[in-house]
Amino acid sequence: MSAPRSQQPAKSVPQLEAEIAAARDRLAGTVDELHQRTAPKEIARRQAESAKARFTEATRTPSGELRTERVAALAAAAVALIGIGAIRRRRG
């Protein structure tokens, strides 16, 4: 035996067409949004924005003052990496 169907009034053809058109518009909007989110330029923009925010968070206090000890540590690390690269280049 099949389950009894609910007693909903039958929809007219124009109502069904309107529902289909609305569903198609929602789907098109979703596809467009997904396309925009996965575009390489958009991904690169979000990554750059995230990197800037992390850098600012690492080098600034919540009040906006420069964290000199962290900036000095980053500068020292950069100098060390450049020095190691120069030494390796001379030997190689």
N, C-alpha and C positions, 0 to 999 in steps of 0.2 A: 504494500500500500504506500502511496506517496503522501507526503505531508500536506496538510491543507494549506492552500495559498491564502495570504492575508487579503482581506476585502478592500483593496485600494482601488479607487476609480481608475479606469483605463485612461491613459494620457492620449491626448490628441496628437496628430502628426506635427502640427506647428510647435506644440510643447516639446515633443521629442527632438525636433530639429533645433529648437532653442537650447535645450540641454546639451546636445551634441556640440553646437557652436561654442557654448560657454566652456565645455570641457576642452575643446580644441584650443581655445584662446589661453586657458590656464596652462595647458601642456606646452604651447608655443612660448609662453612667458618663462616657464621652467627651463626649457631647452635653451632659450636665449641667455638666461642667468647662468646656467652651467657652462655655456660656451664662453661667456665673459670671464667667469672665475678661473677657467682653465687655459685662458689665452696666455702665451709665454710672456708677453709684456706685462700683463697684470700680475702674474706670479713673480716676475722680477721686481716689479714695483712694491709688492707686499714684502718681499724679502729684504729689499733695501730699506724700507720703512722700519721693519723689525730690527734690522742691524743698527740703524741710527738710534732707535729707542733703547736698545741694549747698551750701546756705547755711551749714550747720554746718562743712562741709569748707573753705569759703572764709573763714570768720571765726574758725576755731579751729585751733590746731596739733594735731598727732597726740596730744600729751600733754593736750590739753583747754584750754590757755591761750588767752586772747583775742588775736587778731591786731589790735591797735589801729590799725595803719597801714591795714589793709584796711577796718576798720569806719569809720574816718575818711573814707576815699575813697568808700565807699558813701554815707555821710551827706552828704558834699559834693556828690556827684552828685544825690542826692535833692533837696537844697536848690536846686541849679542848675535842675533840671527844674521844681520848683515855682515858682521865680522867673521862668523863661521863660514858664510858663503864665500867671502873674499879669500879666506885661507884655503878652502877647498878648491877654489878656482886656480889659485897659484900652484897648488900641488898637482892638480890634475892636468 
